[in-house]
Amino acid sequence: MSQPGLVNLYALPPLLRAEIQWGLHTHAQAAQHSEWTTNGIRNLVRHCQRGDITSLMDLHDEGYKDLTRKQMDSEVRKIIWEVVNGLRCVYYSPSDTKDAGFLETDHFGRRFKNAQSHFDITNVPQRWLRDLLWDHLTEWLRSPQCPRTRGPFDQMRRAAVELGVFLQADAPEAGHDPTVLRREHTERFAADQRHRARHGLPSLGMVLVDGRSPTVTDLSCQFVFNQARKLLYSAITAGHAERLGIDTGFLTAIPFGGTGLKQRSRNPFSDDVARALMDETNLRGLEELDLNDRGLRDIWETIVATGRRCSEVVGLRLDCIGRYRGLAMLWHDQTKVGNYNEGIRIPEPVYHRLDARRTKTLQLFEKRYGRIPAAAERPGLALFPSRIRNPNGRQPISYGHFNQRFRTWIAGLDLGGAYVAHQARHTLATNLLRAGATLTHIRRYLGQLSERMAEHYVKITNSDLEDVLNTVWVAGPGAPNPGELLSGDTTPIDRETALALALDLSRCSTPADGGFCTYQPVVDGGACPWKLDCENCDNFVLSGADLLYWRRKAEQWRSIAENAPDDATADYLHTVFEPTAKAIKGLEQALAALGILDEALTLDLRRPQDYFHRTWSTAFRARDLAALQAPDETTGQP
């Protein structure tokens, strides 16, 4: 007779029965776990009874990948895999895992995001090298500076595998005797890696999931060299080299891979691509790929409108939007840079789209659990919840899921190139700059740690930069307050205010030597009553484009003062130059506040080379130009 919810373990061997009971208990305690059905657990029990299995560890070690679905269905495989992964921490001590060629991060209280506790290192052929790798990784796990993700562990393992497989093919005794290894073995390994990277050859030791060997690249060489160097040097500092009798020349000959490769930053979307990616017909195609209606279109439109990182949008919480003083706001976590619960304004269409998605998510929650979420549950619920390993609604869909569907969508649009969602971030940053935002504002809005990183996203031309620099004015050395900011407010302004400011500046000034004159009779074409003594005139202002010019003059003045015949003369010269120094200092502070000081230091609009440009070298007499208009006025011809 069938009894719902009942699983009979009575006929199983004691050890197997205890393992299944332990697995059920551990599975129920996990905050994020997959779904085990009662029928799946019963099928597992039946399979163990028919096969006379005494332990799940034996069943897993024998392998079950080649079994047909009739012999063992996918849910049974999943249950066995999860229980065995947990049992390893029970059956193996840390020292046992070292002998077996793996480590368990749970032994050290660590668990990387979206990763299991088990970390296999059996692909390293030499026992001595595998032990060095195990010791180094466990030191990381014990350290307060343990890596946040599993990436550094994978890189270190790859370095050990690449080195071990090469030694197996090249060194005496296949590299198993470390005492016979010398500097030339390490140098040949480095040469082999560079050769494979230069010619795009496959790796010797690494194998992908599909059975292919990955291609060695300059970037993989960098990781391998740096991680292998770190691993071998740790053998010296920890005393393992002396204990094993390894030659110091072998351990220190690994070259330094470098701190980073210069890679091309992604370009913003071109106008035609941007229009295609936001076309309503094409967006409906993205919706069709979202078979379970998890919000792929909502994610994409939010990325485009806000410039957030993909992972930040995918991980949005249920109550991430709201109105404050009538303004639509989006609250999100910038985990990459450590900024949490950051708020930004969003367009009304995006707000309404996310609000509709929130309603759908609440309906899914109610359909699954038969109730609405409690007030204490709402802050942790995902706005785009996953269908798997999500018993409480807190787990969002993965970035890999969104990226896979997004690439499929892009391929179907036939845009004539390879595009990724992250390019929307570059596009927004460039558009913000062209709309008048400074690098400081862009850095804060995008959630960057430095303006250098913001520059990575911003594409700017010299003409754009010249326009920005020429709108930053400070009072000149002859003014009552040298260095006082006169224009280029550091607060954001709207487009109309910016246009009005530019029009006002063009009307009320005229270029002068090292700056601009704002005395209206001179601006209107009259003679200067102070005989062009600009530096001592309070109508003289400095622009951002003049910074290098005045820096050079300051160096010249400083040199004159240092070569003065006596201290009294030097003090007098410093007193004379002090107003100008204040003006230069104020100009630097204004440019720094606007986030363009570095650009002003690298772009000098007063270089002598500029005057050899065709724009400067091509000139005409004024009366000749005026004479060209005379025939038009008499004949009326264009």
C-alpha positions as CSV (number, residue, x, y, z in Angstrom):
1,M,0.0,0.0,0.0
2,S,1.4,3.4,-1.0
3,Q,2.0,5.8,1.9
4,P,2.7,9.4,0.7
5,G,5.9,10.8,2.3
6,L,7.2,7.5,3.6
7,V,10.5,6.0,2.5
8,N,11.3,2.5,3.9
9,L,15.0,2.0,4.6
10,Y,14.5,-1.1,6.8
11,A,15.9,-3.6,4.3
12,L,19.1,-1.7,3.6
13,P,22.5,-2.4,5.2
14,P,23.2,-0.4,8.3
15,L,25.9,1.8,6.8
16,L,23.9,2.6,3.7
17,R,20.8,3.3,5.7
18,A,22.8,5.7,7.9
19,E,24.3,7.4,4.9
20,I,20.9,8.1,3.3
21,Q,19.5,9.3,6.6
22,W,22.5,11.6,7.1
23,G,22.1,12.9,3.5
24,L,18.4,13.7,4.0
25,H,19.2,15.6,7.3
26,T,22.1,17.6,5.7
27,H,20.0,18.4,2.6
28,A,17.2,19.8,4.7
29,Q,19.6,22.0,6.7
30,A,21.1,23.7,3.6
31,A,19.9,27.2,3.0
32,Q,20.1,26.8,-0.8
33,H,19.5,23.2,-2.0
34,S,18.0,21.3,-4.9
35,E,14.7,19.6,-4.9
36,W,14.5,15.9,-3.9
37,T,11.2,14.3,-4.5
38,T,9.9,11.3,-2.6
39,N,9.9,9.2,-5.7
40,G,13.5,10.0,-6.4
41,I,14.6,8.9,-2.9
42,R,12.5,5.7,-3.3
43,N,14.1,5.0,-6.6
44,L,17.5,5.4,-5.0
45,V,16.6,2.8,-2.3
46,R,15.3,0.4,-4.9
47,H,18.5,0.7,-7.0
48,C,20.7,0.0,-3.9
49,Q,18.5,-3.0,-3.0
50,R,18.8,-4.5,-6.4
51,G,22.5,-3.9,-6.7
52,D,23.4,-5.2,-3.2
53,I,25.1,-1.8,-2.5
54,T,26.6,-1.5,1.0
55,S,27.7,2.2,0.8
56,L,27.0,5.1,-1.5
57,M,30.7,5.8,-1.6
58,D,31.2,2.4,-3.4
59,L,28.5,3.2,-5.9
60,H,30.0,6.6,-6.7
61,D,33.5,5.2,-7.0
62,E,32.3,2.5,-9.4
63,G,30.9,5.3,-11.6
64,Y,27.4,5.6,-12.9
65,K,27.8,7.9,-15.9
66,D,27.4,5.1,-18.4
67,L,24.2,3.7,-16.9
68,T,21.1,4.1,-18.9
69,R,18.1,6.2,-17.6
70,K,16.2,2.9,-17.2
71,Q,18.9,1.7,-14.8
72,M,19.3,5.0,-12.9
73,D,17.4,8.2,-13.6
74,S,18.9,11.6,-13.4
75,E,17.3,12.5,-10.1
76,V,18.9,9.4,-8.4
77,R,22.3,10.4,-9.9
78,K,21.8,13.9,-8.5
79,I,21.0,12.6,-5.0
80,I,24.0,10.3,-4.9
81,W,26.3,13.0,-6.1
82,E,25.2,15.5,-3.5
83,V,25.2,12.9,-0.6
84,V,28.7,11.7,-1.6
85,N,30.1,15.2,-1.8
86,G,28.9,15.7,1.8
87,L,30.2,12.3,3.0
88,R,33.7,13.0,2.0
89,C,34.1,15.5,4.8
90,V,32.9,12.7,7.2
91,Y,35.0,9.9,5.9
92,Y,38.2,11.9,5.1
93,S,40.2,13.9,7.5
94,P,42.3,16.8,6.1
95,S,45.4,14.6,6.1
96,D,43.5,11.8,4.3
97,T,42.5,14.2,1.6
98,K,46.1,15.1,1.0
99,D,47.0,11.5,0.4
100,A,44.0,11.0,-1.8
101,G,44.8,14.0,-4.0
102,F,42.0,16.5,-3.2
103,L,40.9,18.9,-0.6
104,E,37.6,19.9,1.0
105,T,37.0,23.6,1.6
106,D,34.4,22.7,4.2
107,H,37.2,21.3,6.4
108,F,38.3,24.9,6.8
109,G,34.9,26.5,7.1
110,R,35.1,27.9,3.5
111,R,32.6,27.5,0.6
112,F,33.0,29.6,-2.6
113,K,30.0,31.0,-4.3
114,N,28.4,28.5,-6.7
115,A,31.0,25.9,-6.0
116,Q,31.2,22.6,-4.2
117,S,33.5,21.8,-1.2
118,H,35.4,19.2,-3.2
119,F,38.5,20.4,-5.1
120,D,40.4,17.8,-7.1
121,I,44.1,18.0,-7.7
122,T,44.8,14.5,-8.9
123,N,45.8,15.8,-12.4
124,V,49.1,16.9,-11.0
125,P,51.3,13.8,-11.8
126,Q,54.1,14.2,-9.3
127,R,53.3,13.5,-5.6
128,W,55.8,16.0,-4.3
129,L,54.4,18.8,-6.5
130,R,50.8,17.8,-5.6
131,D,51.7,18.0,-1.9
132,L,53.2,21.5,-2.4
133,L,50.0,22.5,-4.1
134,W,47.8,21.1,-1.3
135,D,49.9,22.8,1.4
136,H,49.7,26.2,-0.4
137,L,46.0,26.0,-1.0
138,T,45.2,25.0,2.6
139,E,47.4,27.9,3.8
140,W,45.1,30.2,1.7
141,L,42.0,28.6,3.3
142,R,43.4,29.2,6.8
143,S,44.4,32.8,6.0
144,P,42.2,35.8,6.7
145,Q,43.2,36.9,3.2
146,C,41.6,33.9,1.6
147,P,40.5,34.6,-1.9
148,R,36.8,35.7,-2.3
149,T,36.2,33.4,-5.3
150,R,37.6,30.1,-6.6
151,G,39.4,31.7,-9.5
152,P,42.9,31.9,-7.8
153,F,42.5,28.3,-6.8
154,D,41.8,27.2,-10.4
155,Q,44.7,29.3,-11.6
156,M,47.1,27.8,-9.1
157,R,46.0,24.3,-10.0
158,R,46.4,24.9,-13.7
159,A,50.0,26.2,-13.1
160,A,50.8,23.0,-11.2
161,V,49.2,20.8,-13.8
162,E,51.0,22.5,-16.7
163,L,54.4,22.3,-14.9
164,G,53.8,18.7,-13.8
165,V,52.8,17.4,-17.2
166,F,55.7,19.1,-18.9
167,L,58.2,17.6,-16.3
168,Q,56.5,14.2,-16.9
169,A,57.4,14.4,-20.6
170,D,60.8,16.2,-20.3
171,A,62.5,15.7,-17.0
172,P,64.4,12.6,-15.8
173,E,62.3,9.9,-14.1
174,A,59.2,11.8,-15.3
175,G,59.8,14.5,-12.7
176,H,58.9,12.2,-9.8
177,D,62.4,12.7,-8.2
178,P,62.7,16.4,-7.3
179,T,66.4,16.1,-6.5
180,V,67.4,15.8,-10.1
181,L,65.5,18.8,-11.3
182,R,67.6,21.8,-12.3
183,R,67.2,25.4,-13.7
184,E,67.2,24.2,-17.3
185,H,64.0,22.2,-16.8
186,T,62.2,25.3,-15.6
187,E,63.6,27.4,-18.5
188,R,62.5,24.8,-21.0
189,F,59.0,24.8,-19.4
190,A,58.8,28.6,-19.8
191,A,60.0,28.4,-23.4
192,D,57.4,25.7,-24.2
193,Q,54.6,27.8,-22.7
194,R,55.6,30.9,-24.7
195,H,55.9,28.8,-27.9
196,R,52.4,27.4,-27.5
197,A,51.0,30.9,-26.8
198,R,52.7,32.3,-29.8
199,H,51.4,29.7,-32.2
200,G,48.0,29.1,-30.5
201,L,48.8,25.5,-29.6
202,P,46.7,23.4,-27.1
203,S,47.7,22.9,-23.5
204,L,49.6,19.8,-22.5
205,G,47.8,19.0,-19.3
206,M,44.4,20.8,-19.2
207,V,41.2,19.2,-20.5
208,L,37.8,21.0,-20.8
209,V,34.5,19.4,-19.9
210,D,33.9,18.5,-23.6
211,G,37.2,16.7,-23.7
212,R,39.1,19.3,-25.7
213,S,42.4,20.9,-24.6
214,P,42.2,24.7,-24.2
215,T,44.5,26.9,-26.3
216,V,47.5,28.5,-24.5
217,T,47.3,32.3,-24.8
218,D,49.4,35.2,-23.5
219,L,46.9,35.6,-20.7
220,S,47.1,32.0,-19.6
221,C,50.9,32.2,-19.8
222,Q,50.8,35.1,-17.4
223,F,48.6,33.2,-14.9
224,V,50.7,30.1,-15.2
225,F,54.0,31.8,-14.7
226,N,52.9,34.0,-11.8
227,Q,51.1,31.2,-9.9
228,A,53.9,28.6,-10.5
229,R,56.4,31.2,-9.3
230,K,54.4,31.8,-6.2
231,L,54.0,28.1,-5.6
232,L,57.7,27.2,-5.9
233,Y,58.8,30.2,-3.9
234,S,56.5,29.1,-1.1
235,A,58.4,25.8,-1.0
236,I,61.5,27.8,-0.1
237,T,59.9,30.0,2.6
238,A,58.0,27.0,4.2
239,G,61.1,24.8,4.3
240,H,59.8,22.2,1.9
241,A,62.6,22.7,-0.6
242,E,65.3,21.8,1.9
243,R,63.3,18.8,3.2
244,L,62.8,17.5,-0.3
245,G,66.3,18.4,-1.6
246,I,65.0,20.5,-4.5
247,D,67.6,22.7,-6.3
248,T,67.1,26.4,-5.6
249,G,67.9,27.2,-9.3
250,F,64.9,25.1,-10.3
251,L,62.5,26.9,-7.9
252,T,63.6,30.4,-8.8
253,A,63.9,30.2,-12.6
254,I,60.2,30.6,-13.2
255,P,59.9,34.0,-15.0
256,F,57.6,36.8,-13.8
257,G,54.5,36.8,-15.9
258,G,53.7,40.5,-15.5
259,T,51.0,42.4,-13.7
260,G,48.5,42.6,-16.5
261,L,48.1,42.5,-20.3
262,K,47.0,45.5,-22.2
263,Q,43.7,44.6,-23.7
264,R,41.4,46.6,-25.9
265,S,38.5,48.0,-24.0
266,R,35.1,47.2,-25.5
267,N,33.6,49.9,-27.8
268,P,30.2,51.4,-27.2
269,F,27.4,50.3,-29.4
270,S,27.2,52.1,-32.7
271,D,24.0,53.9,-33.5
272,D,22.6,51.3,-35.7
273,V,23.4,48.4,-33.3
274,A,21.9,50.4,-30.4
275,R,18.7,50.9,-32.3
276,A,18.5,47.2,-33.3
277,L,19.1,46.1,-29.7
278,M,16.2,48.3,-28.4
279,D,13.8,47.6,-31.3
280,E,10.5,46.4,-30.1
281,T,10.3,43.5,-32.6
282,N,13.8,42.3,-31.6
283,L,13.0,42.7,-27.9
284,R,10.0,40.4,-28.4
285,G,12.5,37.9,-29.8
286,L,14.4,38.0,-26.5
287,E,11.1,37.4,-24.6
288,E,10.5,34.3,-26.7
289,L,13.8,32.9,-25.5
290,D,12.7,33.3,-21.9
291,L,10.7,30.1,-21.8
292,N,10.0,30.3,-18.1
293,D,9.4,34.1,-18.0
294,R,12.2,34.8,-15.6
295,G,12.6,38.4,-16.9
296,L,15.4,38.4,-19.5
297,R,14.0,41.4,-21.3
298,D,13.5,43.3,-18.1
299,I,17.1,42.6,-17.2
300,W,18.4,43.8,-20.6
301,E,16.3,47.0,-20.6
302,T,17.5,47.9,-17.1
303,I,21.1,47.4,-18.1
304,V,20.7,49.7,-21.1
305,A,19.0,52.4,-19.1
306,T,21.2,52.4,-16.0
307,G,24.6,51.1,-17.2
308,R,24.7,48.7,-14.3
309,R,26.9,45.6,-14.4
310,C,25.0,42.5,-15.5
311,S,25.5,40.7,-12.2
312,E,24.1,43.7,-10.3
313,V,20.9,43.7,-12.3
314,V,20.5,39.9,-12.2
315,G,20.9,40.0,-8.4
316,L,18.3,42.7,-7.7
317,R,16.1,42.1,-4.7
318,L,12.3,42.2,-4.7
319,D,11.9,45.7,-3.2
320,C,14.7,47.3,-5.2
321,I,12.6,50.1,-6.5
322,G,10.6,52.9,-4.9
323,R,9.6,56.5,-5.2
324,Y,11.2,59.2,-3.1
325,R,9.8,62.7,-3.3
326,G,8.2,61.5,-6.5
327,L,11.5,60.3,-8.1
328,A,11.8,56.7,-9.3
329,M,14.8,55.1,-7.6
330,L,16.6,51.8,-8.0
331,W,18.6,50.3,-5.1
332,H,21.3,47.7,-5.9
333,D,24.5,46.2,-4.6
334,Q,27.8,46.9,-6.3
335,T,29.5,43.9,-4.8
336,K,32.6,44.1,-7.1
337,V,33.7,47.4,-5.5
338,G,32.1,46.9,-2.1
339,N,29.2,49.4,-2.4
340,Y,26.0,48.0,-1.0
341,N,22.4,49.4,-1.2
342,E,23.4,52.2,-3.7
343,G,20.5,54.2,-5.1
344,I,20.2,55.8,-8.5
345,R,17.5,57.5,-10.4
346,I,15.9,55.5,-13.2
347,P,13.6,56.4,-16.1
348,E,9.9,56.0,-15.7
349,P,9.5,53.1,-18.3
350,V,12.2,51.1,-16.5
351,Y,10.4,51.7,-13.2
352,H,7.1,50.5,-14.5
353,R,8.8,47.4,-16.1
354,L,10.5,46.4,-12.9
355,D,7.3,47.1,-10.9
356,A,5.4,44.7,-13.2
357,R,8.2,42.1,-12.8
358,R,7.8,42.4,-9.0
359,T,4.1,41.7,-9.3
360,K,4.9,38.5,-11.4
361,T,7.5,37.4,-8.9
362,L,5.0,37.7,-6.0
363,Q,2.5,35.7,-8.0
364,L,5.1,32.9,-8.5
365,F,5.8,32.9,-4.8
366,E,2.2,32.7,-3.9
367,K,1.6,29.9,-6.4
368,R,4.5,27.9,-5.1
369,Y,4.0,28.3,-1.4
370,G,0.3,29.1,-1.2
371,R,0.8,32.3,0.7
372,I,2.2,35.8,0.3
373,P,5.7,36.5,1.6
374,A,6.0,37.8,5.1
375,A,7.5,41.2,5.8
376,A,10.7,39.7,7.1
377,E,11.1,37.6,3.9
378,R,10.6,40.3,1.3
379,P,14.0,42.0,1.7
380,G,15.8,38.8,0.8
381,L,13.6,37.6,-2.1
382,A,15.1,37.8,-5.6
383,L,13.4,39.9,-8.2
384,F,14.4,37.4,-10.9
385,P,14.2,34.1,-9.0
386,S,15.8,30.9,-10.3
387,R,13.8,27.7,-10.9
388,I,16.5,25.4,-9.4
389,R,18.2,25.2,-6.0
390,N,15.9,27.9,-4.8
391,P,13.7,26.6,-2.0
392,N,13.0,30.0,-0.4
393,G,13.0,32.3,-3.4
394,R,16.2,34.1,-2.5
395,Q,18.4,32.7,-5.3
396,P,18.4,34.7,-8.5
397,I,18.9,33.3,-12.0
398,S,22.6,32.9,-12.8
399,Y,24.6,35.3,-15.0
400,G,25.5,32.3,-17.2
401,H,21.8,31.7,-17.9
402,F,21.2,35.3,-18.9
403,N,24.4,35.5,-20.9
404,Q,23.7,32.2,-22.8
405,R,20.2,33.4,-23.9
406,F,21.5,36.9,-24.7
407,R,24.2,35.5,-27.0
408,T,21.6,33.3,-28.7
409,W,19.5,36.4,-29.3
410,I,22.4,38.4,-30.6
411,A,23.3,35.7,-33.1
412,G,19.8,35.6,-34.4
413,L,19.7,39.3,-35.1
414,D,22.7,39.1,-37.5
415,L,24.2,42.4,-36.6
416,G,27.5,41.7,-38.3
417,G,29.7,41.4,-35.1
418,A,30.1,39.9,-31.7
419,Y,28.4,42.0,-29.0
420,V,28.1,41.5,-25.3
421,A,25.7,43.0,-22.8
422,H,28.5,44.8,-21.0
423,Q,29.0,47.2,-23.9
424,A,25.8,48.9,-22.9
425,R,27.7,50.2,-19.9
426,H,30.4,51.7,-22.2
427,T,27.7,53.2,-24.3
428,L,26.0,54.9,-21.4
429,A,29.3,56.3,-20.0
430,T,30.2,57.8,-23.3
431,N,26.8,59.4,-23.7
432,L,27.0,60.8,-20.2
433,L,30.3,62.5,-21.0
434,R,29.0,64.0,-24.3
435,A,26.0,65.3,-22.4
436,G,28.3,67.3,-20.1
437,A,28.9,65.0,-17.2
438,T,32.5,65.0,-15.7
439,L,34.6,61.9,-15.1
440,T,34.0,62.3,-11.4
441,H,30.3,62.1,-11.8
442,I,30.6,59.2,-14.3
443,R,32.8,57.3,-11.9
444,R,30.4,57.8,-9.0
445,Y,27.3,56.9,-11.1
446,L,29.0,53.7,-12.6
447,G,30.3,52.7,-9.2
448,Q,34.0,52.8,-10.1
449,L,36.9,52.9,-7.6
450,S,39.0,55.3,-9.6
451,E,38.7,57.8,-12.5
452,R,41.2,55.7,-14.3
453,M,38.7,52.8,-14.4
454,A,36.0,55.3,-15.5
455,E,38.2,56.3,-18.4
456,H,38.2,52.7,-19.4
457,Y,34.5,53.0,-20.1
458,V,34.5,56.5,-21.6
459,K,35.4,57.2,-25.2
460,I,36.4,60.8,-25.6
461,T,37.9,62.8,-28.4
462,N,40.4,65.7,-28.1
463,S,37.8,68.1,-29.4
464,D,35.4,67.1,-26.6
465,L,38.2,67.6,-24.1
466,E,39.1,71.0,-25.4
467,D,35.5,72.2,-25.0
468,V,35.4,71.0,-21.4
469,L,38.8,72.5,-20.5
470,N,37.8,75.9,-22.0
471,T,34.7,76.1,-19.8
472,V,36.7,75.9,-16.5
473,W,37.7,79.5,-15.5
474,V,39.4,80.8,-12.4
475,A,40.4,84.4,-11.5
476,G,43.8,85.5,-12.6
477,P,46.8,86.6,-10.5
478,G,45.7,90.3,-10.5
479,A,42.2,89.6,-9.1
480,P,41.3,90.2,-5.5
481,N,40.9,86.4,-4.9
482,P,43.4,84.7,-7.3
483,G,42.3,81.1,-8.2
484,E,38.6,81.6,-7.4
485,L,36.4,79.5,-9.6
486,L,34.4,81.7,-11.9
487,S,32.7,79.1,-14.1
488,G,32.4,75.3,-14.6
489,D,30.4,74.6,-11.5
490,T,31.1,71.1,-10.0
491,T,27.5,70.4,-9.5
492,P,25.5,68.7,-12.3
493,I,23.6,71.1,-14.6
494,D,20.9,70.5,-17.2
495,R,21.4,70.9,-20.9
496,E,19.7,74.3,-21.1
497,T,21.9,75.7,-18.4
498,A,25.1,74.3,-20.1
499,L,24.1,75.9,-23.4
500,A,23.4,79.2,-21.7
501,L,26.7,79.1,-19.9
502,A,28.7,78.4,-23.1
503,L,26.9,81.2,-24.9
504,D,27.6,83.7,-22.0
505,L,31.3,82.8,-22.0
506,S,31.7,83.2,-25.7
507,R,30.1,86.7,-25.5
508,C,32.0,88.1,-22.5
509,S,35.6,87.2,-23.2
510,T,38.4,87.3,-25.8
511,P,41.6,85.3,-25.9
512,A,44.7,86.8,-24.3
513,D,48.2,85.6,-23.6
514,G,47.8,82.6,-21.3
515,G,44.1,83.1,-20.6
516,F,41.0,85.2,-21.4
517,C,40.2,88.9,-21.0
518,T,36.8,89.8,-19.7
519,Y,37.0,93.6,-19.9
520,Q,34.1,94.4,-22.1
521,P,35.6,97.4,-24.0
522,V,38.5,95.2,-25.0
523,V,36.1,92.3,-25.8
524,D,34.1,94.7,-28.1
525,G,37.3,95.5,-30.0
526,G,38.7,98.5,-28.1
527,A,42.3,99.1,-26.9
528,C,43.5,97.9,-23.6
529,P,43.9,100.9,-21.2
530,W,46.5,98.9,-19.1
531,K,48.7,98.3,-22.1
532,L,48.1,94.5,-22.2
533,D,49.4,94.0,-18.6
534,C,47.2,90.9,-18.2
535,E,48.9,89.3,-15.3
536,N,48.2,92.3,-13.0
537,C,44.7,92.9,-14.3
538,D,41.6,91.7,-12.3
539,N,39.7,91.2,-15.6
540,F,42.1,88.4,-16.6
541,V,41.0,84.8,-16.1
542,L,42.6,81.4,-16.6
543,S,41.0,78.5,-18.4
544,G,41.6,74.8,-18.0
545,A,43.4,74.8,-21.4
546,D,46.1,77.2,-20.0
547,L,47.3,75.0,-17.1
548,L,50.5,73.8,-18.6
549,Y,51.4,77.2,-19.9
550,W,51.2,78.6,-16.4
551,R,53.0,75.7,-14.9
552,R,55.9,76.3,-17.2
553,K,55.9,80.0,-16.2
554,A,55.9,79.0,-12.5
555,E,59.0,76.8,-13.0
556,Q,60.7,79.7,-14.8
557,W,59.9,82.0,-11.9
558,R,61.1,79.5,-9.3
559,S,64.4,79.1,-11.2
560,I,64.9,82.9,-11.2
561,A,64.2,83.2,-7.5
562,E,66.6,80.3,-6.7
563,N,69.4,82.1,-8.6
564,A,68.8,85.5,-6.9
565,P,72.0,87.2,-5.6
566,D,70.7,87.3,-1.9
567,D,67.8,86.1,0.3
568,A,66.1,89.5,0.3
569,T,65.8,89.5,-3.5
570,A,64.6,85.9,-3.5
571,D,61.9,86.7,-0.9
572,Y,60.8,89.7,-3.0
573,L,60.5,87.6,-6.1
574,H,58.4,85.0,-4.2
575,T,56.1,87.7,-3.0
576,V,55.6,89.0,-6.5
577,F,54.9,85.6,-7.9
578,E,52.6,84.5,-5.0
579,P,49.2,85.8,-6.5
580,T,50.0,83.9,-9.7
581,A,50.9,80.7,-7.7
582,K,47.5,81.0,-5.9
583,A,45.7,81.3,-9.3
584,I,47.5,78.2,-10.6
585,K,46.7,76.3,-7.4
586,G,43.0,77.3,-7.7
587,L,42.9,76.2,-11.3
588,E,44.3,72.8,-10.4
589,Q,41.7,72.4,-7.7
590,A,38.9,73.3,-10.0
591,L,40.0,70.9,-12.6
592,A,40.5,68.1,-10.0
593,A,36.9,68.7,-8.7
594,L,35.6,68.3,-12.3
595,G,37.7,65.1,-12.8
596,I,39.7,66.4,-15.7
597,L,43.0,67.4,-14.1
598,D,45.0,64.5,-15.6
599,E,43.6,65.3,-19.1
600,A,44.6,69.0,-18.7
601,L,48.1,68.0,-17.8
602,T,48.5,65.9,-20.9
603,L,46.7,68.2,-23.4
604,D,48.5,71.5,-24.0
605,L,46.6,73.7,-26.4
606,R,49.4,76.3,-26.5
607,R,52.1,74.0,-27.9
608,P,54.3,75.5,-30.7
609,Q,53.6,72.4,-32.9
610,D,49.9,73.4,-33.0
611,Y,50.8,76.5,-35.1
612,F,52.2,74.2,-37.9
613,H,48.7,72.7,-38.3
614,R,46.9,73.7,-41.5
615,T,44.3,75.5,-39.5
616,W,47.0,77.9,-38.2
617,S,49.2,78.1,-41.2
618,T,46.5,79.0,-43.7
619,A,45.6,82.7,-43.6
620,F,44.0,85.4,-45.7
621,R,44.0,89.2,-45.7
622,A,40.8,90.6,-44.3
623,R,40.2,93.1,-47.1
624,D,40.6,90.2,-49.7
625,L,38.0,88.2,-47.8
626,A,35.7,91.2,-47.8
627,A,36.2,91.8,-51.5
628,L,35.0,88.2,-52.2
629,Q,31.5,89.3,-51.0
630,A,31.2,92.3,-53.3
631,P,30.2,90.4,-56.5
632,D,27.5,88.5,-54.6
633,E,25.9,91.7,-53.4
634,T,25.8,93.2,-56.9
635,T,24.8,90.2,-59.0
636,G,22.7,88.3,-56.4
637,Q,24.4,85.1,-57.5
638,P,25.3,82.5,-54.8
